[in-house]
Amino acid sequence: VQLQASGGGSVQTGGSLRLSCAASGRTFSSYGMGWFRQASGKEREIVAAVNWGGSTYYADSVKGRFSISRDNAKNTVYLQMNSLKPEDTAVYYCAGSLTAGASNKANQYGYWGQGTQVTVSS
């Protein structure tokens, strides 16, 4: 099973990026998917998650700015990030859940991508 994340980069404050995560080796249409991030010197934290049916969860810090979506036909999950702030700078990881839900707990995810760097400058 592989999760290939892409779309990271460097933007200025207020800019936008769209992350993609393409899965192979396992069909995730019946499972939750999530995005986590880890800033330098900090613990990994949930950003957003989507359950098998499309219901979503967002961390308070990104509500109203980020949007998670999935395309089951492509076995892909997306994270649209708008109004980016310097505090959004981190390595972003996509993850495939072991359950159908949109969990905010990292231990509910059994499959992880390699991470993509997002850097927001002021």
DAZIHU-V951822 format. One record per pair of residues at least 24 apart in sequence whose ideal C-beta (glycine too) atoms are under 10 Angstrom apart, sorted by the first residue. I is the first residue (numbers start at 0). J is the second residue. D is the distance in Angstrom with one decimal. If there is no record, write none. Layout:
i=(I/I)
j=(J/J)
d=(D/D)
This chain:
i=(0/0/0/0/0/0/0/1/1/1/1/2/2/2/2/2/2/2/2/2/2/2/2/2/2/3/3/3/3/3/4/4/4/4/4/4/4/4/4/4/4/4/4/5/5/5/5/6/6/6/6/6/6/6/7/7/7/7/7/7/7/7/7/8/8/8/8/8/9/9/9/9/9/9/10/10/10/10/10/10/10/10/11/11/11/11/11/11/12/12/12/12/12/12/12/12/12/13/13/13/13/13/13/14/14/14/14/14/14/14/15/15/15/15/15/15/16/16/16/16/16/16/16/16/16/16/16/16/17/17/17/17/17/17/17/18/18/18/18/18/18/18/18/18/18/18/18/18/18/19/19/19/19/19/19/19/19/20/20/20/20/20/20/20/20/20/20/20/20/20/21/21/21/21/21/21/21/22/22/22/22/22/22/22/22/22/23/24/24/24/25/25/25/25/26/26/27/27/27/27/27/27/27/27/27/28/28/28/28/28/28/29/29/29/29/30/30/30/30/30/30/30/30/30/31/31/31/31/31/31/31/31/31/31/31/31/31/31/32/32/32/32/32/32/32/32/32/32/32/32/32/32/32/32/33/33/33/33/33/33/33/33/33/33/33/33/33/33/33/33/34/34/34/34/34/34/34/34/34/34/34/34/34/35/35/35/35/35/35/35/35/35/35/35/35/36/36/36/36/36/36/36/36/36/36/36/36/37/37/37/37/37/38/38/38/38/38/38/39/39/39/41/42/43/43/43/43/43/43/43/44/44/44/45/45/45/45/45/45/45/46/46/46/46/46/46/46/46/47/47/47/47/47/47/48/48/48/48/48/48/48/48/48/48/49/49/49/49/49/49/50/50/50/50/50/50/51/51/51/51/51/52/52/52/53/54/54/55/56/56/56/56/57/57/58/60/60/60/61/67/67/76/78/78/80/80/83/83/83/83/84/84/85/85/85/85/86/87/87/87/88/88/88/88/88/89/89/89/89/89/89/90/90/90/90/90/91/91/91)
j=(24/25/27/95/109/110/111/25/110/112/113/27/32/74/75/76/92/93/94/95/108/110/111/112/113/75/93/112/113/115/34/76/78/90/91/92/93/94/111/112/113/114/115/93/112/113/115/77/78/79/80/91/115/117/80/89/90/91/114/115/116/117/118/115/116/117/118/119/88/116/117/118/119/120/80/83/87/88/117/118/119/120/83/85/118/119/120/121/82/83/84/85/86/87/119/120/121/81/82/83/84/119/121/80/81/82/83/84/119/120/64/79/80/81/82/83/65/78/79/80/81/83/87/91/115/117/118/119/66/68/77/78/79/80/81/46/65/67/76/77/78/79/80/91/92/93/112/115/117/70/73/75/76/77/78/93/115/69/74/75/76/77/78/91/92/93/94/95/112/115/70/73/74/75/76/93/112/69/73/74/75/76/93/95/110/112/74/74/95/110/74/95/109/110/71/74/51/69/71/74/75/76/95/96/110/69/70/71/72/74/99/71/96/98/99/95/96/97/98/99/100/108/109/110/56/69/76/94/95/96/97/98/99/100/101/102/107/108/67/68/69/71/74/75/76/77/78/93/94/95/96/101/108/110/67/76/78/92/93/94/95/96/101/102/103/104/105/107/108/111/58/61/65/67/76/77/78/80/91/92/93/94/112/89/90/91/92/93/94/103/105/108/111/112/114/60/61/78/87/88/89/90/91/92/114/115/117/89/90/91/92/114/86/87/88/89/90/117/88/89/90/89/105/89/90/92/94/105/111/114/89/103/105/94/101/102/103/104/105/108/78/80/87/89/91/92/93/103/76/78/79/80/101/103/76/94/96/100/101/102/103/104/107/108/76/77/78/96/100/101/96/98/99/100/101/102/96/98/99/100/101/99/100/101/101/100/101/101/100/101/102/103/101/103/103/84/86/87/87/93/101/112/115/117/117/119/117/118/119/120/119/121/118/119/120/121/119/117/118/119/116/117/118/119/120/114/115/116/117/118/119/114/115/116/117/118/115/116/117)
d=(3.9/4.5/9.2/7.3/8.6/5.2/9.7/8.9/8.4/7.9/8.8/8.9/8.9/9.7/9.8/8.8/8.5/5.2/7.2/6.1/9.9/5.8/6.5/3.6/7.7/9.4/8.5/6.3/7.4/9.5/8.7/9.4/9.2/9.5/6.8/6.9/4.9/9.7/9.4/4.1/6.4/6.5/4.5/9.7/9.2/9.8/6.2/8.4/8.1/9.7/9.1/8.7/6.4/8.7/9.8/9.6/8.1/6.4/8.3/3.4/4.9/4.9/8.1/8.4/7.8/7.0/7.4/9.9/9.2/8.3/8.1/4.4/7.7/6.7/8.9/5.7/9.4/9.9/7.9/7.5/5.8/7.5/8.1/9.5/10.0/7.2/5.5/7.7/8.6/6.6/6.1/6.3/10.0/9.3/6.1/7.0/5.2/8.7/6.0/6.7/8.3/8.9/9.9/8.7/8.3/8.3/5.2/9.9/7.1/9.2/9.4/7.3/6.2/4.7/7.7/6.7/10.0/8.4/8.1/5.0/8.7/6.8/9.1/9.2/9.4/6.2/9.9/8.8/9.4/9.9/6.2/7.1/5.1/7.1/9.4/9.5/9.6/9.4/8.7/6.7/4.2/8.1/7.0/5.9/9.9/7.4/9.7/6.3/7.7/9.5/9.2/6.0/7.7/5.5/8.1/8.5/9.1/9.3/9.4/6.4/4.9/7.5/7.9/9.2/8.8/3.3/8.5/8.7/5.6/8.8/9.7/7.1/6.7/4.9/8.6/9.0/9.0/10.0/9.0/4.6/7.0/7.8/8.3/6.2/7.6/8.6/7.1/9.5/10.0/8.8/8.3/7.0/9.6/7.1/8.2/6.2/8.4/8.0/7.7/6.0/9.0/7.8/5.2/7.9/8.2/8.2/9.7/3.9/8.6/7.3/10.0/8.9/9.9/9.7/6.1/6.1/4.9/7.3/6.8/5.9/8.8/9.4/9.3/9.0/9.0/9.4/9.6/8.8/7.9/3.5/8.5/6.1/6.1/5.1/5.0/6.0/7.6/8.0/7.8/9.8/5.9/9.9/9.7/9.1/4.2/9.6/9.9/6.9/7.0/5.9/6.5/8.2/8.6/9.3/7.9/8.1/9.5/8.7/7.2/4.8/8.1/6.6/7.1/7.0/7.8/9.4/8.5/8.4/6.1/9.9/9.6/9.3/8.2/6.4/7.5/9.1/4.8/9.4/6.0/7.1/5.6/7.4/9.3/9.0/9.2/7.3/4.8/8.0/6.1/9.4/6.4/8.0/8.4/9.7/9.2/9.9/9.3/9.7/7.8/8.9/3.8/6.6/4.8/7.0/8.9/9.9/7.6/5.7/5.3/8.3/7.2/7.8/7.9/8.8/6.3/4.2/7.9/9.9/8.2/7.9/8.6/7.9/9.3/9.0/8.9/7.2/9.7/6.1/9.8/9.9/8.5/9.0/8.6/9.3/9.7/8.2/4.3/7.7/7.3/9.7/6.9/8.7/8.9/8.7/7.0/9.0/9.8/9.5/9.4/6.3/9.8/9.6/8.4/9.1/9.4/8.5/7.6/8.0/3.8/6.1/6.2/9.5/9.0/8.9/6.6/9.4/9.7/9.5/9.8/5.5/8.3/8.7/6.0/5.1/4.0/8.6/8.8/8.9/4.3/7.9/8.7/8.0/9.8/9.3/9.2/8.6/5.9/6.1/8.8/4.4/7.8/5.7/9.6/9.2/7.5/8.9/7.6/8.3/7.6/9.9/8.6/9.8/9.9/9.6/7.3/9.1/7.6/9.5/4.5/9.6/6.0/8.5/8.8/5.0/6.8/5.0/7.8/6.4/9.0/5.2/8.5/6.3/5.2/5.1/8.3/9.2/9.9/8.0/6.2/8.8/9.3/4.3/7.0/5.5/7.6/9.9/5.4/7.7/5.5)
